[in-house]
């Protein structure tokens, strides 16, 4: 096993709850890349979080939560900027977000271009809203590209179009990072935001031809697909018993990273060589993890033991 480095946002999700007076909002630790760090750590990988964390009281919550999960925080600087906030509205089991991030830690993120402790074959992951606002997003892109020949780069766009002021700039940034990435995970909604009207199968073929070793494309209740130059697999999603879908994609991403790390795949050629059976096993596990996550409100990724021990997770007919 190597080491998994997670860059990106740490924020507070305000989740609606019912109280006698009506609706209140409960603050919960979150953020896509933050959730990926938790999901990966809960499955046994050694994880460092690189995103900045505020010095405010929400930052204390975020720091303490990651520390409890065993995520290494030496590279997560505490900075004098407010924590980004996201208010959640549920529409069925899906969620909409209203983000408040002006001058936040995400915007002001002080990423440098040197990560001296990163070893060849380590995984370096980025994604989501941390790739939207400058100057933080620009600094993060430079960090990722500076290590493209040393680390296994991983990307999850996790698009939030409502936050993007300059769509062309965002799309170009995602394209540059995707072309440098070994692992790419995205949803069909992410693909529609990034490349409107693109056929998913054509996209996968093109991305693999450009050098990406593993593409994972999720379709919500319609399951997920994974592809490498050596194989393909598609598995259904199980939708019974869902509370909400918050963090489902993050859990898939974390499970993919934990599996790649756990199997000792330390170069793109090894990942690109995964065949049909290996991809089906990987994707089935990732969808199992996502299904378990969705059985409680908010993002609550399962542990490796929970995934391994739950025999009831075979997709229903």
C-alpha positions as CSV (number, residue, x, y, z in Angstrom):
1,X,0.0,0.0,0.0
2,X,1.1,3.5,-0.7
3,X,-0.4,6.8,0.4
4,X,-3.4,8.7,-0.8
5,X,-3.3,12.5,-0.8
6,X,-6.6,14.3,-1.0
7,X,-6.8,17.9,-2.0
8,X,-9.8,20.2,-2.0
9,X,-12.6,21.7,0.1
10,X,-13.6,21.1,3.7
11,X,-16.9,22.8,4.4
12,X,-20.0,22.6,6.5
13,X,-23.3,21.2,5.1
14,X,-26.4,22.6,6.8
15,X,-28.8,19.7,6.6
16,X,-32.6,20.4,7.1
17,X,-34.2,18.6,10.1
18,X,-37.7,18.8,11.4
19,X,-38.3,20.4,14.8
20,X,-41.5,21.4,16.6
21,X,-41.2,25.0,15.2
22,X,-40.7,23.7,11.6
23,X,-37.4,23.2,9.8
24,X,-34.0,23.8,11.3
25,X,-30.5,23.2,9.8
26,X,-28.0,20.9,11.4
27,X,-24.3,21.7,10.7
28,X,-22.5,18.6,9.4
29,X,-18.9,18.2,8.3
30,X,-18.6,17.8,4.5
31,X,-17.4,18.8,1.1
32,X,-16.8,16.4,-1.8
33,X,-13.1,15.9,-1.4
34,X,-13.4,15.9,2.4
35,X,-15.9,13.1,2.0
36,X,-13.6,11.2,-0.3
37,X,-10.8,11.4,2.3
38,X,-13.2,9.9,5.0
39,X,-14.4,7.2,2.6
40,X,-10.9,6.2,1.6
41,X,-9.6,6.2,5.2
42,X,-12.5,4.1,6.5
43,X,-11.5,1.4,4.0
44,X,-8.0,1.1,5.4
45,X,-5.8,3.4,3.3
46,X,-3.3,5.9,4.7
47,X,-4.7,9.3,3.8
48,X,-3.5,12.8,4.1
49,X,-5.8,15.8,3.6
50,X,-4.2,18.7,1.9
51,X,-7.0,21.2,1.8
52,X,-6.9,24.3,4.0
53,X,-9.0,24.4,7.1
54,X,-10.3,27.6,8.7
55,X,-9.3,28.8,12.1
56,X,-13.0,29.4,12.9
57,X,-15.3,27.2,15.0
58,X,-16.4,25.2,11.9
59,X,-12.8,24.6,11.1
60,X,-12.4,23.1,14.6
61,X,-15.3,20.7,13.8
62,X,-13.7,19.7,10.5
63,X,-10.2,19.2,11.9
64,X,-11.5,17.1,14.8
65,X,-13.7,14.9,12.6
66,X,-10.9,14.1,10.2
67,X,-8.5,13.4,13.1
68,X,-11.0,10.9,14.5
69,X,-11.0,9.1,11.1
70,X,-7.3,8.7,11.2
71,X,-6.7,11.2,8.3
72,X,-3.3,12.8,8.6
73,X,-3.5,16.6,8.8
74,X,0.1,17.8,8.8
75,X,-0.5,19.2,5.3
76,X,-3.9,20.8,6.0
77,X,-3.0,24.4,7.0
78,X,-5.3,26.4,9.4
79,X,-5.8,29.7,7.7
80,X,-7.5,33.0,8.6
81,X,-10.4,32.7,6.2
82,X,-14.0,31.5,6.8
83,X,-15.2,28.0,6.3
84,X,-17.3,27.5,3.1
85,X,-21.0,26.8,4.0
86,X,-23.6,24.8,2.0
87,X,-27.3,24.7,2.7
88,X,-29.0,21.6,1.6
89,X,-32.5,21.1,0.3
90,X,-33.8,17.6,-0.3
91,X,-36.0,16.9,-3.4
92,X,-37.0,13.3,-2.8
93,X,-33.7,11.4,-2.1
94,X,-31.7,13.9,-4.2
95,X,-30.1,17.1,-2.8
96,X,-29.8,20.7,-4.0
97,X,-27.2,23.1,-2.5
98,X,-26.8,26.8,-1.9
99,X,-23.1,27.6,-1.4
100,X,-21.6,30.5,0.5
101,X,-17.9,30.8,-0.1
102,X,-16.9,34.4,-0.6
103,X,-13.2,34.8,0.5
104,X,-13.4,31.4,2.1
105,X,-10.6,28.9,2.7
106,X,-11.5,27.3,-0.7
107,X,-11.0,30.6,-2.6
108,X,-7.9,31.6,-0.7
109,X,-6.3,28.1,-0.6
110,X,-2.5,28.5,-0.4
111,X,-1.5,25.5,-2.5
112,X,2.2,25.4,-3.4
113,X,3.6,23.3,-6.2
114,X,5.9,21.2,-4.1
115,X,4.8,18.1,-2.1
116,X,8.2,16.7,-1.0
117,X,6.8,13.7,0.9
118,X,4.8,12.4,-2.0
119,X,6.4,9.2,-3.2
120,X,6.3,7.7,-6.8
121,X,3.1,5.7,-7.1
122,X,1.2,7.6,-4.4
123,X,-2.3,8.7,-5.4
124,X,-3.0,12.5,-5.6
125,X,-6.7,13.3,-5.9
126,X,-8.6,16.5,-6.7
127,X,-12.1,17.5,-7.6
128,X,-15.4,19.3,-7.1
129,X,-15.9,22.9,-6.2
130,X,-12.3,23.4,-5.1
131,X,-11.6,23.5,-8.9
132,X,-14.0,26.5,-9.5
133,X,-12.9,29.7,-7.6
134,X,-9.6,31.4,-8.3
135,X,-7.0,31.9,-7.0
136,X,-7.4,28.6,-5.1
137,X,-8.4,26.6,-8.1
138,X,-5.6,27.8,-10.2
139,X,-3.1,27.0,-7.5
140,X,-4.6,23.5,-7.1
141,X,-4.4,22.8,-10.8
142,X,-0.7,23.8,-10.8
143,X,-0.1,21.5,-7.9
144,X,-1.7,18.5,-9.6
145,X,0.0,19.0,-13.0
146,X,3.4,19.5,-11.3
147,X,3.1,15.9,-10.0
148,X,1.6,14.2,-13.1
149,X,4.8,12.2,-13.8
150,X,5.3,11.2,-10.2
151,X,1.9,10.4,-8.7
152,X,-1.2,8.6,-9.9
153,X,-3.5,11.6,-10.5
154,X,-7.2,11.1,-9.7
155,X,-10.0,13.5,-10.7
156,X,-13.7,13.7,-9.8
157,X,-15.3,16.9,-11.4
158,X,-18.5,16.6,-9.3
159,X,-19.8,19.6,-11.2
160,X,-21.9,22.3,-9.5
161,X,-22.9,24.5,-12.5
162,X,-24.7,27.0,-10.2
163,X,-21.4,28.0,-8.7
164,X,-19.5,28.4,-12.0
165,X,-19.3,32.0,-13.3
166,X,-17.0,31.2,-16.2
167,X,-18.1,27.9,-17.7
168,X,-15.6,27.8,-20.5
169,X,-12.7,28.4,-18.0
170,X,-14.0,25.6,-15.8
171,X,-14.5,23.2,-18.7
172,X,-10.9,23.9,-20.0
173,X,-9.5,23.3,-16.5
174,X,-11.3,20.0,-16.1
175,X,-10.1,18.9,-19.6
176,X,-6.5,19.7,-18.7
177,X,-6.7,17.7,-15.5
178,X,-8.6,14.9,-17.1
179,X,-6.0,14.5,-19.8
180,X,-3.3,14.3,-17.1
181,X,-5.3,11.9,-14.8
182,X,-4.8,8.2,-14.4
183,X,-8.2,7.7,-12.7
184,X,-11.3,9.7,-13.7
185,X,-14.7,9.3,-11.9
186,X,-17.7,11.3,-12.9
187,X,-21.5,11.1,-13.1
188,X,-23.6,11.5,-16.2
189,X,-24.7,14.9,-14.8
190,X,-21.0,15.9,-14.6
191,X,-20.5,14.9,-18.2
192,X,-23.5,16.9,-19.3
193,X,-22.0,20.0,-17.5
194,X,-18.5,19.5,-18.9
195,X,-19.3,18.2,-22.4
196,X,-23.0,18.9,-23.2
197,X,-24.6,16.4,-25.5
198,X,-21.6,14.0,-25.4
199,X,-22.5,10.3,-25.7
200,X,-21.1,8.5,-22.6
201,X,-19.7,5.5,-24.5
202,X,-17.9,7.8,-27.0
203,X,-16.6,9.9,-24.2
204,X,-15.2,6.8,-22.4
205,X,-13.5,5.6,-25.6
206,X,-12.0,9.0,-26.3
207,X,-10.8,9.4,-22.7
208,X,-9.1,6.1,-22.7
209,X,-7.4,6.8,-26.0
210,X,-6.1,10.1,-24.5
211,X,-4.2,8.1,-21.8
212,X,-6.6,7.9,-18.9
213,X,-6.1,4.4,-17.4
214,X,-9.5,4.0,-15.6
215,X,-12.8,5.8,-16.2
216,X,-15.7,5.3,-13.8
217,X,-19.0,6.7,-15.0
218,X,-22.0,6.6,-12.6
219,X,-25.7,6.9,-13.7
220,X,-27.5,7.4,-10.4
221,X,-30.3,4.8,-10.0
222,X,-29.2,3.3,-13.3
223,X,-25.9,1.9,-12.0
224,X,-22.3,2.5,-13.0
225,X,-19.8,1.7,-15.7
226,X,-16.0,1.2,-15.5
227,X,-13.6,0.9,-18.3
228,X,-9.9,0.5,-18.9
229,X,-8.0,-0.2,-22.2
230,X,-8.2,-3.9,-21.1
231,X,-11.7,-4.3,-20.0
232,X,-15.2,-3.0,-19.2
233,X,-17.9,-3.6,-16.7
234,X,-21.4,-2.3,-15.8
235,X,-23.3,-3.0,-12.6
236,X,-26.8,-2.0,-11.5
237,X,-27.5,0.2,-8.5
238,X,-29.6,-0.9,-5.6
239,X,-32.2,1.8,-4.6
240,X,-34.2,0.2,-1.8
241,X,-34.1,1.8,1.6
242,X,-32.4,5.0,0.6
243,X,-32.6,8.0,3.0
244,X,-30.8,10.4,0.7
245,X,-28.0,10.3,-1.9
246,X,-25.6,12.8,-0.3
247,X,-22.1,11.6,-0.7
248,X,-22.9,8.6,-2.9
249,X,-20.5,9.7,-5.6
250,X,-17.8,10.6,-3.1
251,X,-18.1,7.1,-1.5
252,X,-17.7,5.5,-5.0
253,X,-14.6,7.7,-5.5
254,X,-13.1,6.8,-2.1
255,X,-13.8,3.1,-2.7
256,X,-12.0,3.2,-6.1
257,X,-9.0,4.9,-4.5
258,X,-8.9,2.5,-1.6
259,X,-9.1,-0.5,-4.0
260,X,-6.3,0.8,-6.2
261,X,-4.2,1.5,-3.2
262,X,-5.1,-1.7,-1.4
263,X,-4.1,-3.8,-4.4
264,X,-0.8,-2.1,-4.7
265,X,-1.4,-0.7,-8.1
266,X,1.3,2.0,-8.2
267,X,1.6,2.9,-11.9
268,X,-0.8,3.6,-14.7
269,X,0.0,0.5,-16.7
270,X,-1.1,-1.7,-13.8
271,X,-4.4,0.1,-13.6
272,X,-4.9,0.1,-17.4
273,X,-4.4,-3.7,-17.3
274,X,-7.5,-4.3,-15.2
275,X,-9.8,-6.6,-17.1
276,X,-13.5,-7.3,-17.2
277,X,-13.6,-9.4,-14.0
278,X,-11.4,-7.1,-12.0
279,X,-13.5,-4.1,-13.0
280,X,-16.7,-5.8,-12.2
281,X,-15.4,-6.7,-8.7
282,X,-14.2,-3.1,-8.2
283,X,-17.4,-1.5,-9.4
284,X,-19.7,-3.9,-7.4
285,X,-17.8,-3.0,-4.3
286,X,-18.0,0.7,-5.0
287,X,-21.8,0.5,-5.6
288,X,-22.2,-1.6,-2.4
289,X,-20.4,1.1,-0.5
290,X,-22.5,3.9,-2.0
291,X,-25.7,2.0,-1.2
292,X,-24.7,1.6,2.5
293,X,-23.8,5.3,2.6
294,X,-27.2,6.3,1.4
295,X,-28.9,4.5,4.4
296,X,-28.3,7.5,6.7
297,X,-28.8,11.2,6.2
298,X,-25.8,13.0,4.8
299,X,-22.5,11.5,3.9
300,X,-21.6,8.5,6.1
301,X,-19.3,6.2,4.1
302,X,-19.0,2.6,5.3
303,X,-15.9,0.9,6.7
304,X,-14.2,-1.9,4.9
305,X,-15.6,-4.3,7.4
306,X,-19.1,-3.1,6.8
307,X,-18.8,-3.6,3.0
308,X,-17.2,-7.0,3.4
309,X,-19.6,-8.3,6.0
310,X,-23.0,-7.3,4.5
311,X,-24.2,-10.3,2.5
312,X,-27.4,-8.6,1.6
313,X,-25.9,-6.2,-0.9
314,X,-26.3,-8.2,-4.1
315,X,-28.4,-6.0,-6.4
316,X,-32.1,-6.9,-6.3
317,X,-33.9,-8.3,-9.4
